[in-house]
Amino acid sequence: MTLAKAAGQFTETEIDDEVVVMSLTSGDFFSLTGTARAIWLALDGQHDRAGLITALAAEFEAEPDAIAPDVDDFLAQLSAAGLLSGA
């Protein structure tokens, strides 16, 4: 199943190396930098979980097994906030 941002559920803006996301449902703001920013930007509906982890591992020169738990945790947070579809 491909992962994507939940269309119509948020607004976002990029400021330098940060993406600020606001949930339209809750009004909560999320400041995404570093790997969180990279994950958010990669949620384009083209990757499933494994593909996302593989792409991020290549980008950050890390082992997929080493980053998978952190990616899973962040995806769970996005899902709980209603910002992720396909999870």
C-alpha positions, 0 to 999 in steps of 0.5 A, a space after each residue: 500500500 502506498 503512503 501519501 499525505 492525507 489530502 485536504 487535512 493539512 496546510 504546509 509551508 517550507 521555511 529554509 530547512 523546515 516544513 511547518 504543517 498545520 492540521 486543519 482538523 485539530 489546528 495543531 502545528 508540526 515543525 518538521 526538520 531533518 529526517 522528519 522533513 525528509 519523510 514528509 517530503 517523500 510521502 508522495 503516493 509513490 512509495 510503500 513503507 519498504 520503498 520509503 525506508 529504502 529511499 531514506 536509507 540511501 539518502 542518509 547513508 544508513 542501514 534500512 533496519 537501523 532507520 525502520 523503527 524511527 520511520 515507523 514511529 513517525 508514520 504512526 504519529 502522522 497517522 494518529 494526527 490524521 495527516 497520513 493516508 494509506 497507513 
